[in-house]
Structure formats: structure tokens, C-alpha cells
Amino acid sequence: MHALNPLASFIEVKTYYEPNKALVTVAKLSLDKEGNVIETKSYDTRGKLEYHHKYQYDKDNNCTEDVEVSQVTLKEDKSVFTYDKGNLIKQVVYLDFGETKTMVTYTYIYPKFDNKHNWLIRKMYYNGRLSQIYDRTIIYRK
């Protein structure tokens, strides 16, 4: 659990495993002045760096790029995000720069919205094939 001071430029997040509450990872996040996470470093329980992420954002503060370097395998991966005019995620292209050099494309469509323009159904396509349908209900309280 963590609380974010709006003026903070760094936060630390600890992940615990239930039921014995054993520490699993510690992530250190660096933030820009808008509060966007621009860098994440994840450490194991011994304090050894496992993953390093760097993020880029567009003018609407949407994450447009996530570059991950595994300190374990020394492999670099990159995810590139695009958004529609309503700032909903439209596509994620995942590039694996390891031995396999694969590219995976996730495409999202939103066929149903409520009257406040929040999506109620989202379909996710994996390399052009429907792989998941998210159906959500939003309850608004006064």
C-alpha cells in the first residue's frame, strides 16, 4: 500500500505474498511533474535489480511507450500504445527484442458505452483474433 504526495517525484511500492505476508518485490517509481510514472525499477527480496522500465507520454498524459529491460535475462522488450480521440487505448504493439524477435499486436474496440461515456464492453484482439471480451457494470452513487 502507498500514498502519493502530489509533489512527490518518487514512491516505493512493496508487494507481499499472501497468506504469510512474505515480501516478494520492491518497486521504486520515479514520477514527472504531472505525476506520470517515468521510470520503474523492480528489486527482488535481496535488493537485486530485476526489471527496469522507462515510460513516455503524449500531451494528454497517455503512456505511449514502455521499454523494459530484464536484468535477469538482459533482454529488452518494448510496448507502443496508441489511443483514440477519447483517450481510450486503441492498440498495443509488443516487440520482443530477445532471441525470438516477435511482434504481437493487441487491438481494442469499445462497442458499448453508458450515458457518461464510460465503456461497458471492450473487446480485445490478439494478432487480429478475438481473445477477450470485458463486460463491466458501473454503479454511480450520489
DSSP file with accessible surface (Angstrom, degrees, kcal/mol):
  #  RESIDUE AA STRUCTURE BP1 BP2  ACC     N-H-->O    O-->H-N    N-H-->O    O-->H-N    TCO  KAPPA ALPHA  PHI   PSI    X-CA   Y-CA   Z-CA
    1    1 A M              0   0  217      0, 0.0     2,-0.3     0, 0.0    13,-0.2   0.000 360.0 360.0 360.0 143.8    0.0    0.0    0.0
    2    2 A H        -     0   0  101     11,-0.1     2,-0.4     9,-0.0    11,-0.1  -0.989 360.0-145.8-148.2 154.6    1.2    3.5   -0.7
    3    3 A A        -     0   0   95     -2,-0.3     2,-0.6     2,-0.0     0, 0.0  -0.962  19.8-140.0-119.4 142.1    0.1    7.1   -0.6
    4    4 A L        -     0   0   89     -2,-0.4     7,-0.1     7,-0.1    -2,-0.0  -0.898   1.3-148.4-110.6 120.5    1.2    9.6   -3.1
    5    5 A N    >   -     0   0   95     -2,-0.6     3,-2.5     1,-0.1    -2,-0.0  -0.727  22.6-130.8 -76.9 129.0    2.0   13.1   -2.2
    6    6 A P  T 3  S+     0   0  122      0, 0.0    -1,-0.1     0, 0.0    -2,-0.0   0.741 108.5  48.9 -59.3 -18.5    1.1   15.3   -5.2
    7    7 A L  T 3  S+     0   0  157     28,-0.0    28,-0.0     2,-0.0     2,-0.0   0.414  87.6 119.3 -97.8   2.2    4.5   17.0   -5.0
    8    8 A A    <   -     0   0   28     -3,-2.5    27,-0.1     1,-0.1     3,-0.1  -0.320  41.4-173.4 -70.6 149.2    6.4   13.6   -4.8
    9    9 A S  S    S+     0   0   84      1,-0.3    22,-2.3    21,-0.1     2,-0.3   0.326  74.0  35.7-117.3   2.9    8.9   12.7   -7.5
   10   10 A F  E     +A   30   0A  99     20,-0.3     2,-0.3    27,-0.0    -1,-0.3  -0.983  58.8 177.9-156.8 136.5    9.5    9.2   -6.2
   11   11 A I  E     -A   29   0A  21     18,-2.2    18,-3.0    -2,-0.3     2,-0.4  -0.975  18.1-141.8-137.1 158.8    7.4    6.4   -4.5
   12   12 A E  E     -A   28   0A  77     -2,-0.3     2,-0.5    16,-0.2    16,-0.2  -0.975  12.4-165.6-122.3 133.0    8.2    2.9   -3.3
   13   13 A V  E     -A   27   0A  31     14,-3.0    14,-3.2    -2,-0.4     2,-0.4  -0.982   3.1-161.3-121.7 125.7    5.7    0.0   -3.6
   14   14 A K  E     -A   26   0A  89     -2,-0.5     2,-0.5    12,-0.2    12,-0.2  -0.899   5.3-154.1-108.2 134.5    6.2   -3.2   -1.8
   15   15 A T  E     -A   25   0A  68     10,-2.7     9,-3.4    -2,-0.4    10,-1.2  -0.931  11.1-166.1-109.8 130.6    4.4   -6.4   -2.9
   16   16 A Y  E     -A   23   0A 115     -2,-0.5     2,-0.5     7,-0.2     7,-0.2  -0.868  17.3-127.7-116.8 149.8    3.7   -9.1   -0.3
   17   17 A Y  E  >> -A   22   0A 142      5,-3.0     4,-1.2    -2,-0.3     5,-1.1  -0.801  38.4-107.7 -96.1 129.3    2.6  -12.7   -0.9
   18   18 A E  T  45S+     0   0  112     -2,-0.5     0, 0.0     1,-0.2     0, 0.0  -0.676  87.6  24.5 -88.0 150.9   -0.5  -13.9    1.0
   19   19 A P  T  45S+     0   0  108      0, 0.0    -1,-0.2     0, 0.0    -2,-0.0  -0.999 130.6  34.8 -93.6  -9.1   -1.1  -15.8    3.3
   20   20 A N  T  45S-     0   0  110      2,-0.1    -2,-0.2     1,-0.1    -3,-0.0   0.471  95.9-129.5 -88.8   1.8    2.2  -15.5    5.1
   21   21 A K  T  <5 +     0   0  134     -4,-1.2     2,-0.3     1,-0.2    -3,-0.2   0.813  44.3 169.5  57.2  36.0    2.8  -11.8    4.1
   22   22 A A  E   < -A   17   0A  42     -5,-1.1    -5,-3.0     1,-0.1    -1,-0.2  -0.584  40.7-109.0 -78.6 137.4    6.3  -12.5    2.7
   23   23 A L  E     +A   16   0A  61     -2,-0.3    -7,-0.2    -7,-0.2    22,-0.1  -0.459  40.2 172.6 -65.9 131.0    7.9   -9.7    0.8
   24   24 A V  E     -     0   0A  65     -9,-3.4    21,-0.4     1,-0.4     2,-0.3   0.798  58.5  -6.5-107.2 -52.7    8.1  -10.5   -2.9
   25   25 A T  E     -A   15   0A  35    -10,-1.2   -10,-2.7    19,-0.1     2,-0.4  -0.978  48.0-147.4-144.0 159.6    9.3   -7.4   -4.7
   26   26 A V  E     -AB  14  43A  21     17,-2.0    17,-3.2    -2,-0.3     2,-0.4  -0.999  18.9-165.4-126.6 124.1   10.1   -3.7   -4.0
   27   27 A A  E     -AB  13  42A  14    -14,-3.2   -14,-3.0    -2,-0.4     2,-0.5  -0.943   6.1-158.1-112.9 134.3    9.4   -1.3   -6.9
   28   28 A K  E     -AB  12  41A  78     13,-2.9    13,-2.2    -2,-0.4     2,-0.4  -0.964  13.5-164.1-112.7 120.4   10.8    2.2   -6.9
   29   29 A L  E     -AB  11  40A  26    -18,-3.0   -18,-2.2    -2,-0.5     2,-0.4  -0.902   8.3-155.2-111.0 131.9    8.9    4.6   -9.2
   30   30 A S  E     -AB  10  39A  34      9,-2.8     8,-2.9    -2,-0.4     9,-1.4  -0.875  17.1-157.9-102.5 137.9   10.1    8.0  -10.5
   31   31 A L  E     - B   0  37A  14    -22,-2.3     6,-0.2    -2,-0.4     2,-0.1  -0.848   9.9-134.7-117.7 151.3    7.4   10.5  -11.4
   32   32 A D    >   -     0   0   39      4,-2.3     3,-1.9    -2,-0.3    -1,-0.0  -0.330  46.2 -87.4 -89.1-177.8    7.4   13.6  -13.6
   33   33 A K  T 3  S+     0   0  191      1,-0.3    -1,-0.1     2,-0.1    -2,-0.0   0.733 128.6  56.1 -67.8 -18.4    5.8   16.9  -12.6
   34   34 A E  T 3  S-     0   0  101      2,-0.1    -1,-0.3     0, 0.0    -3,-0.0   0.501 121.0-106.6 -86.6  -6.0    2.4   15.7  -13.9
   35   35 A G  S <  S+     0   0   38     -3,-1.9     2,-0.3     1,-0.3    -2,-0.1   0.527  71.4 145.3  92.7   6.4    2.5   12.6  -11.7
   36   36 A N        -     0   0   23      1,-0.1    -4,-2.3     2,-0.0     2,-0.6  -0.586  56.4-116.5 -76.7 139.9    3.2   10.2  -14.5
   37   37 A V  E     +B   31   0A  35     -2,-0.3    -6,-0.3    -6,-0.2     3,-0.1  -0.648  38.4 172.2 -74.4 118.9    5.5    7.2  -13.7
   38   38 A I  E     +     0   0A  66     -8,-2.9    17,-2.0    -2,-0.6     2,-0.3   0.618  64.2  18.2-104.4 -16.4    8.5    7.8  -16.0
   39   39 A E  E     -BC  30  54A  45     -9,-1.4    -9,-2.8    15,-0.2     2,-0.4  -0.976  58.6-170.6-156.3 139.8   10.7    5.0  -14.6
   40   40 A T  E     -BC  29  53A  14     13,-2.2    13,-3.1    -2,-0.3     2,-0.5  -1.000   1.4-170.8-132.3 133.0   10.3    1.9  -12.5
   41   41 A K  E     -BC  28  52A  71    -13,-2.2   -13,-2.9    -2,-0.4     2,-0.5  -0.994  10.5-159.5-122.3 123.9   12.9   -0.3  -11.0
   42   42 A S  E     -BC  27  51A  24      9,-2.6     8,-3.6    -2,-0.5     9,-1.4  -0.908   8.4-168.9-108.8 130.5   11.9   -3.6   -9.5
   43   43 A Y  E     -BC  26  49A  46    -17,-3.2   -17,-2.0    -2,-0.5     6,-0.2  -0.855  17.3-126.2-117.4 148.8   14.0   -5.4   -7.0
   44   44 A D    >   -     0   0   14      4,-2.4     3,-1.9    -2,-0.3   -19,-0.1  -0.181  46.7 -85.0 -80.0-177.0   13.9   -8.9   -5.5
   45   45 A T  T 3  S+     0   0   82    -21,-0.4   -20,-0.1     1,-0.3    -1,-0.1   0.707 129.6  55.7 -67.8 -17.4   13.8   -9.6   -1.7
   46   46 A R  T 3  S-     0   0  188      2,-0.1    -1,-0.3     0, 0.0    -2,-0.0   0.433 121.0-106.1 -90.7  -2.5   17.6   -9.4   -1.6
   47   47 A G  S <  S+     0   0   50     -3,-1.9     2,-0.4     1,-0.3    -2,-0.1   0.566  71.5 145.3  89.5  10.4   17.7   -5.9   -3.2
   48   48 A K        -     0   0  129      1,-0.1    -4,-2.4     2,-0.0    -1,-0.3  -0.681  55.2-113.9 -86.2 131.3   18.9   -7.1   -6.6
   49   49 A L  E     +C   43   0A  47     -2,-0.4    -6,-0.3    -6,-0.2     3,-0.1  -0.416  40.7 167.8 -64.1 127.1   17.5   -5.2   -9.6
   50   50 A E  E     +     0   0A  51     -8,-3.6    21,-3.1     1,-0.4    22,-0.8   0.768  60.8  16.3-106.5 -46.9   15.3   -7.5  -11.7
   51   51 A Y  E     -CD  42  70A  88     -9,-1.4    -9,-2.6    19,-0.2     2,-0.4  -0.986  53.9-164.9-134.8 146.4   13.5   -5.2  -14.1
   52   52 A H  E     -CD  41  69A  36     17,-2.0    17,-2.6    -2,-0.3     2,-0.4  -0.990  12.5-173.0-131.8 120.2   13.9   -1.6  -15.3
   53   53 A H  E     -CD  40  68A  24    -13,-3.1   -13,-2.2    -2,-0.4     2,-0.4  -0.918   7.7-168.5-113.1 142.6   11.1    0.2  -17.2
   54   54 A K  E     -CD  39  67A 117     13,-2.2    13,-2.8    -2,-0.4     2,-0.3  -0.998  12.8-162.2-127.3 135.6   11.1    3.6  -18.9
   55   55 A Y  E     - D   0  66A  48    -17,-2.0     2,-0.3    -2,-0.4    11,-0.2  -0.884   8.3-161.4-120.2 148.6    7.9    5.2  -20.0
   56   56 A Q  E     - D   0  65A 108      9,-2.0     8,-3.0    -2,-0.3     9,-1.4  -0.937  11.4-159.0-124.6 152.7    7.0    8.0  -22.4
   57   57 A Y  E     - D   0  63A  61     -2,-0.3     6,-0.2     6,-0.3     2,-0.1  -0.901  10.8-130.5-131.0 155.6    3.7   10.0  -22.5
   58   58 A D    >   -     0   0   51      4,-2.1     3,-2.1    -2,-0.3     6,-0.0  -0.296  47.7 -83.8 -92.1-175.2    1.8   12.1  -25.0
   59   59 A K  T 3  S+     0   0  184      1,-0.3    -1,-0.0     2,-0.1    -2,-0.0   0.725 130.5  55.2 -65.3 -19.2    0.4   15.6  -24.5
   60   60 A D  T 3  S-     0   0   73      2,-0.1    -1,-0.3     0, 0.0     3,-0.1   0.255 119.7-109.6 -94.7  11.1   -2.7   14.1  -22.9
   61   61 A N    <   +     0   0   70     -3,-2.1     2,-0.4     1,-0.3    -2,-0.1   0.734  69.4 147.9  64.4  26.0   -0.6   12.1  -20.4
   62   62 A N        -     0   0   24    -26,-0.0    -4,-2.1     1,-0.0     2,-0.4  -0.768  56.4-113.2 -86.3 135.3   -1.3    8.8  -22.1
   63   63 A C  E     +D   57   0A  25     -2,-0.4    -6,-0.3    -6,-0.2     3,-0.1  -0.535  39.3 173.9 -68.5 123.8    1.5    6.3  -21.9
   64   64 A T  E     +     0   0A  36     -8,-3.0    17,-1.9    -2,-0.4     2,-0.3   0.617  61.3  24.2-107.0 -17.3    2.8    5.9  -25.4
   65   65 A E  E     -DE  56  80A  37     -9,-1.4    -9,-2.0    15,-0.2     2,-0.4  -0.986  50.3-174.1-154.7 138.7    5.8    3.7  -24.8
   66   66 A D  E     -DE  55  79A  29     13,-2.4    13,-2.6    -2,-0.3     2,-0.5  -0.970   9.8-170.8-132.5 113.6    7.1    1.2  -22.2
   67   67 A V  E     -DE  54  78A  27    -13,-2.8   -13,-2.2    -2,-0.4     2,-0.4  -0.945   8.5-169.5-107.0 123.3   10.7   -0.1  -22.6
   68   68 A E  E     -DE  53  77A  46      9,-2.7     9,-2.7    -2,-0.5     2,-0.5  -0.948   9.2-168.7-116.5 133.1   11.5   -2.9  -20.2
   69   69 A V  E     -DE  52  76A  37    -17,-2.6   -17,-2.0    -2,-0.4     2,-0.6  -0.985  15.4-144.7-119.4 121.0   15.0   -4.3  -19.7
   70   70 A S  E  >  -D   51   0A   4      5,-2.7     4,-1.7    -2,-0.5     5,-0.3  -0.754   5.2-162.6 -82.5 123.3   15.2   -7.6  -17.7
   71   71 A Q  T  4 S+     0   0   69    -21,-3.1   -20,-0.2    -2,-0.6    -1,-0.1   0.669  90.6  56.5 -77.8 -14.8   18.4   -7.6  -15.6
   72   72 A V  T  4 S+     0   0   96    -22,-0.8    -1,-0.2     1,-0.1   -21,-0.1   0.935 125.8  16.3 -79.0 -49.7   18.0  -11.3  -15.2
   73   73 A T  T  4 S-     0   0   89      2,-0.1    -2,-0.2    25,-0.0     3,-0.1   0.526  93.4-131.4-100.3 -10.9   18.0  -12.2  -19.0
   74   74 A L     <  +     0   0  135     -4,-1.7     2,-0.3     1,-0.2    -3,-0.2   0.741  59.8 144.5  60.6  25.8   19.4   -8.9  -20.3
   75   75 A K        -     0   0   62     -5,-0.3    -5,-2.7    23,-0.0     2,-0.4  -0.735  40.9-146.4 -95.2 142.4   16.5   -8.9  -22.8
   76   76 A E  E     -E   69   0A  88     -2,-0.3    21,-1.9    -7,-0.2     2,-0.3  -0.916  16.0-178.3-111.1 135.6   14.8   -5.7  -23.9
   77   77 A D  E     -EF  68  96A   9     -9,-2.7    -9,-2.7    -2,-0.4     2,-0.4  -0.916   7.3-159.7-125.3 155.6   11.1   -5.5  -24.7
   78   78 A K  E     -EF  67  95A  57     17,-2.4    17,-3.5    -2,-0.3     2,-0.4  -0.999   5.6-165.1-140.5 134.6    9.1   -2.5  -25.9
   79   79 A S  E     -EF  66  94A  20    -13,-2.6   -13,-2.4    -2,-0.4     2,-0.5  -0.980   7.4-162.4-117.3 131.4    5.3   -1.8  -25.9
   80   80 A V  E     -EF  65  93A  48     13,-2.5    13,-2.5    -2,-0.4     2,-0.4  -0.967   9.4-159.8-116.5 125.6    3.9    1.0  -28.0
   81   81 A F  E     - F   0  92A  41    -17,-1.9     2,-0.3    -2,-0.5    11,-0.2  -0.860   7.9-171.5-109.8 138.0    0.5    2.3  -27.2
   82   82 A T  E     - F   0  91A  54      9,-2.5     8,-3.1    -2,-0.4     9,-1.7  -0.939   8.7-157.6-124.8 154.5   -2.0    4.3  -29.4
   83   83 A Y  E     - F   0  89A  48     -2,-0.3     6,-0.2     6,-0.3     2,-0.1  -0.879  13.7-122.0-129.7 156.2   -5.2    5.9  -28.3
   84   84 A D    >   -     0   0   53      4,-2.5     3,-2.0    -2,-0.3     6,-0.1  -0.244  48.2 -85.6 -86.3-176.7   -8.4    7.0  -29.9
   85   85 A K  T 3  S+     0   0  215      1,-0.3    -1,-0.1     2,-0.1    -2,-0.0   0.749 130.1  55.7 -64.7 -23.0   -9.8   10.6  -29.8
   86   86 A G  T 3  S-     0   0   45      2,-0.1    -1,-0.3     3,-0.0     3,-0.1   0.251 119.4-109.8 -91.2  11.9  -11.5    9.9  -26.5
   87   87 A N  S <  S+     0   0   69     -3,-2.0     2,-0.4     1,-0.3    -2,-0.1   0.740  71.9 142.2  63.9  26.5   -8.1    8.7  -24.9
   88   88 A L        -     0   0   35      1,-0.1    -4,-2.5    20,-0.0    -1,-0.3  -0.785  63.4 -98.9 -92.1 142.8   -9.2    5.1  -24.8
   89   89 A I  E     +F   83   0A  32     -2,-0.4    -6,-0.3    -6,-0.2     3,-0.1  -0.383  44.2 173.9 -64.7 129.7   -6.5    2.6  -25.6
   90   90 A K  E     +     0   0A 100     -8,-3.1    18,-2.6     1,-0.4     2,-0.3   0.749  59.7   1.7-105.5 -39.6   -6.8    1.5  -29.2
   91   91 A Q  E     -FG  82 107A  67     -9,-1.7    -9,-2.5    16,-0.2     2,-0.4  -0.997  47.4-162.3-155.9 145.2   -3.8   -0.6  -29.8
   92   92 A V  E     -FG  81 106A  12     14,-2.8    14,-3.3    -2,-0.3     2,-0.6  -0.997  10.0-163.9-127.3 124.6   -0.7   -2.1  -28.1
   93   93 A V  E     -FG  80 105A  28    -13,-2.5   -13,-2.5    -2,-0.4     2,-0.5  -0.960   8.9-159.9-109.1 120.0    2.2   -3.4  -30.2
   94   94 A Y  E     -FG  79 104A  60     10,-3.4    10,-2.6    -2,-0.6     2,-0.5  -0.896   4.5-166.2-103.9 124.3    4.6   -5.5  -28.1
   95   95 A L  E     -FG  78 103A  42    -17,-3.5   -17,-2.4    -2,-0.5     2,-0.7  -0.954   6.1-159.3-115.2 122.3    8.1   -6.0  -29.5
   96   96 A D  E     -F   77   0A  20      6,-3.1     6,-0.2    -2,-0.5   -19,-0.2  -0.888   6.5-174.4-101.1 114.2   10.3   -8.7  -28.1
   97   97 A F        +     0   0   92    -21,-1.9   -20,-0.1    -2,-0.7    -1,-0.1   0.274  54.2  99.8 -92.8  11.6   14.0   -7.9  -28.9
   98   98 A G  S    S-     0   0   12    -22,-0.1     3,-0.4     4,-0.1    -2,-0.0   0.220 100.8 -60.7 -76.7-153.5   15.2  -11.3  -27.5
   99   99 A E  S    S+     0   0  197      1,-0.2    -1,-0.0     2,-0.1    -2,-0.0   0.863 135.5  49.2 -62.5 -36.7   16.1  -14.4  -29.4
  100  100 A T  S    S-     0   0   96      2,-0.0    -1,-0.2     1,-0.0    -3,-0.1   0.739  85.2-156.2 -79.3 -23.1   12.6  -14.8  -30.9
  101  101 A K        +     0   0  146     -3,-0.4     2,-0.2     1,-0.1    -4,-0.2   0.924  30.6 172.6  46.1  56.0   12.3  -11.2  -32.1
  102  102 A T        -     0   0   60     -6,-0.2    -6,-3.1     2,-0.0     2,-0.4  -0.565  27.4-154.4 -95.0 158.7    8.5  -11.4  -32.0
  103  103 A M  E     -G   95   0A 116     -8,-0.2     2,-0.4    -2,-0.2    -8,-0.2  -0.999  11.2-174.4-131.6 128.3    5.9   -8.8  -32.5
  104  104 A V  E     -G   94   0A  16    -10,-2.6   -10,-3.4    -2,-0.4     2,-0.5  -0.976   8.7-155.3-123.2 137.0    2.4   -9.1  -31.0
  105  105 A T  E     -G   93   0A  26     -2,-0.4    22,-3.5   -12,-0.2     2,-0.5  -0.962   5.1-168.6-117.4 126.5   -0.5   -6.7  -31.6
  106  106 A Y  E     -GH  92 126A  66    -14,-3.3   -14,-2.8    -2,-0.5     2,-0.4  -0.961  10.1-169.9-108.3 126.6   -3.4   -6.2  -29.2
  107  107 A T  E     -GH  91 125A  40     18,-2.2    18,-3.1    -2,-0.5     2,-0.4  -0.952   3.5-158.5-120.0 139.9   -6.3   -4.2  -30.6
  108  108 A Y  E     - H   0 124A  34    -18,-2.6     2,-0.3    -2,-0.4    16,-0.2  -0.948   8.9-177.1-121.1 136.6   -9.2   -2.9  -28.6
  109  109 A I  E     - H   0 123A  74     14,-2.1    14,-2.8    -2,-0.4   -20,-0.0  -0.948  15.0-151.1-128.0 153.5  -12.7   -1.9  -29.6
  110  110 A Y  E     +     0   0A  27     -2,-0.3    12,-0.2    12,-0.2     3,-0.0  -0.831  18.9 170.7-125.8  89.3  -15.5   -0.5  -27.5
  111  111 A P  E     +     0   0A  76      0, 0.0     2,-0.4     0, 0.0    11,-0.1   0.637  65.7  42.8 -79.7 -10.6  -18.9   -1.4  -28.8
  112  112 A K  E     + H   0 121A 114      9,-0.9     8,-3.3     0, 0.0     9,-1.5  -0.986  58.5 172.6-144.4 131.6  -21.0   -0.2  -25.8
  113  113 A F  E     - H   0 119A  67     -2,-0.4     6,-0.2     6,-0.3     2,-0.1  -0.897  26.4-124.3-126.8 158.9  -20.8    2.9  -23.6
  114  114 A D    >   -     0   0   31      4,-2.3     3,-1.7    -2,-0.3     6,-0.0  -0.323  44.8 -87.9 -90.8-176.7  -23.0    4.3  -20.8
  115  115 A N  T 3  S+     0   0  155      1,-0.3    -1,-0.1     2,-0.1    -2,-0.0   0.600 128.5  56.4 -72.8  -7.5  -24.6    7.8  -20.8
  116  116 A K  T 3  S-     0   0  126      2,-0.2    -1,-0.3     0, 0.0     3,-0.1   0.228 119.7-109.5-101.3  11.4  -21.4    9.2  -19.1
  117  117 A H  S <  S+     0   0  118     -3,-1.7     2,-0.5     1,-0.3    -2,-0.1   0.793  71.9 141.4  64.0  32.3  -19.2    7.9  -22.0
  118  118 A N        -     0   0   62     20,-0.0    -4,-2.3     1,-0.0    -1,-0.3  -0.894  57.1-111.4 -96.9 134.1  -17.6    5.2  -19.9
  119  119 A W  E     -H  113   0A  29     -2,-0.5    -6,-0.3    -6,-0.2     3,-0.1  -0.360  31.8-179.4 -69.4 142.3  -17.1    1.9  -21.8
  120  120 A L  E    S+     0   0A  29     -8,-3.3    16,-3.0     1,-0.3     2,-0.4   0.640  73.3  34.5-109.5 -28.2  -19.2   -1.1  -20.7
  121  121 A I  E     +HI 112 135A  36     -9,-1.5    -9,-0.9    14,-0.2     2,-0.4  -0.999  63.2 179.4-130.8 133.0  -17.9   -3.6  -23.2
  122  122 A R  E     - I   0 134A  47     12,-2.3    12,-3.4    -2,-0.4     2,-0.5  -0.998  11.4-157.3-132.3 129.5  -14.4   -3.8  -24.5
  123  123 A K  E     -HI 109 133A  62    -14,-2.8   -14,-2.1    -2,-0.4     2,-0.5  -0.908   6.3-157.2-107.3 133.8  -13.2   -6.4  -27.0
  124  124 A M  E     -HI 108 132A  13      8,-2.9     7,-3.0    -2,-0.5     8,-1.7  -0.942   3.2-161.4-114.0 129.4   -9.5   -7.3  -27.2
  125  125 A Y  E     -HI 107 130A  58    -18,-3.1   -18,-2.2    -2,-0.5     2,-0.6  -0.920   6.5-152.8-110.0 132.8   -8.0   -8.9  -30.3
  126  126 A Y  E >  S-HI 106 129A 103      3,-3.2     3,-2.0    -2,-0.4   -20,-0.2  -0.930  82.9 -23.7-105.9 111.7   -4.7  -10.7  -30.2
  127  127 A N  T 3  S-     0   0   82    -22,-3.5    -1,-0.2    -2,-0.6   -21,-0.1   0.889 131.2 -46.6  49.3  42.8   -3.0  -10.5  -33.6
  128  128 A G  T 3  S+     0   0   61    -23,-0.4     2,-0.5     1,-0.2    -1,-0.3   0.355 118.2 108.0  88.5  -5.9   -6.4  -10.0  -35.2
  129  129 A R  E <  S-I  126   0A 196     -3,-2.0    -3,-3.2     1,-0.0    -1,-0.2  -0.903  77.3-110.6-110.1 132.9   -8.2  -12.7  -33.4
  130  130 A L  E     +I  125   0A  82     -2,-0.5    -5,-0.3    -5,-0.3     3,-0.1  -0.361  46.6 160.8 -58.4 123.7  -10.8  -12.0  -30.7
  131  131 A S  E     +     0   0A  59     -7,-3.0     2,-0.3     1,-0.4    -6,-0.2   0.665  56.5  16.8-119.9 -27.1   -9.2  -13.2  -27.4
  132  132 A Q  E     -I  124   0A  85     -8,-1.7    -8,-2.9     2,-0.0     2,-0.4  -0.999  49.2-160.0-149.2 147.5  -11.2  -11.5  -24.6
  133  133 A I  E     -I  123   0A  98     -2,-0.3     2,-0.5   -10,-0.2   -10,-0.2  -0.995  13.4-158.0-126.1 121.6  -14.4   -9.6  -24.0
  134  134 A Y  E     -I  122   0A  80    -12,-3.4   -12,-2.3    -2,-0.4     2,-0.5  -0.891   9.6-175.7 -98.7 126.3  -14.6   -7.4  -21.0
  135  135 A D  E     +I  121   0A 125     -2,-0.5     2,-0.3   -14,-0.2   -14,-0.2  -0.981  12.0 177.7-122.9 115.5  -18.2   -6.7  -19.8
  136  136 A R        -     0   0   91    -16,-3.0     2,-0.4    -2,-0.5    -2,-0.0  -0.919  22.5-150.2-126.1 152.9  -18.4   -4.2  -16.9
  137  137 A T        -     0   0  122     -2,-0.3     2,-0.5     2,-0.0   -17,-0.0  -0.964  11.8-157.6-116.8 131.7  -21.1   -2.6  -14.8
  138  138 A I        -     0   0   52     -2,-0.4     2,-0.6   -20,-0.1   -20,-0.0  -0.948   1.8-160.6-112.3 127.0  -20.6    0.8  -13.3
  139  139 A I        -     0   0  116     -2,-0.5     2,-0.4     2,-0.0    -2,-0.0  -0.938   8.3-155.3-108.5 118.3  -22.7    1.9  -10.3
  140  140 A Y        -     0   0  102     -2,-0.6     2,-0.4     0, 0.0    -2,-0.0  -0.797   9.4-164.3 -94.4 132.9  -22.8    5.6   -9.8
  141  141 A R              0   0  211     -2,-0.4    -2,-0.0     0, 0.0     0, 0.0  -0.902 360.0 360.0-116.6 147.4  -23.5    6.8   -6.2
  142  142 A K              0   0  260     -2,-0.4     0, 0.0     0, 0.0     0, 0.0  -0.606 360.0 360.0 -94.3 360.0  -24.6   10.3   -5.1
